[in-house]
Amino acid sequence: MLDSASLADAFAANWPIWLVTVTLVVAAVIDGLQLKVPNWLTFPMIVSGWVFSSTAGATMYGFAWYEALGFSLLGTVVGLLLLLPAYAIGGMGAGDVKLMAGIGAWVWTEHTLYAFAASAIVGGVIAVVMVLASKGWDKHQAQFWMILGEIMNNKNPEVLAAIAKERKPRMMLLPYGIPMAIGTIGYFALSGMIV
């Protein structure tokens, strides 16, 4: 069991992960209320991840500043690329993409990949629960196959995005900041990065 002294030691040793965790909780709350992750949260997260990596992060992890900054930039790019396809076809908001890029800026590539995988699993579970709770399984199953058919038959992301924009008011929306927060924080906890 953690006492206050060991909790303080864990926080001091893992403060970057705690900072990302708090940012993810704020993003999830805002996304849940507004269906949007704002730029005032994502852009500072990305830039501060670069600054952290090239200064304190380099020292903490034993890299030269330029190596640590390179790892942070690579993590940012990986975070962007993981969600960019869904954004390009209208299946996700830009704030979600930038939030994953912010995770990459702070925790670099490997942890970003695991955070993405955990978020996708949590998002899938939440989506299924939402569909079952709405008692609209047949409707959503038909929409899934229709969307998959559109993706398979039309390779132009602009056309797919236009179709998704037209369909969006009729869709049940999942604020992806919520599964991203749950999945990422869960990954941090299970891998011992928080305490």
Buried (B, 14 or more C-beta within 10 A) or exposed (E): EEEEEEEEEBEEEBEBBBBBBEBBBBBBBBBEEEBBBBEEBBEEBBEBBBBBBBEEBBEBEEBEEEBBBBBBBBBBBBBBBBBBEBBBBBBBBBBBBBBBBBBBBBBBBEBBBBBBEBBBBBBEEBBEEBBEEEEBEEEBEEBEEEBEEBBEEEEEBEEBBEBBEEBEEEEEEBBBBBBBBBBBBBBBEEEEBBB
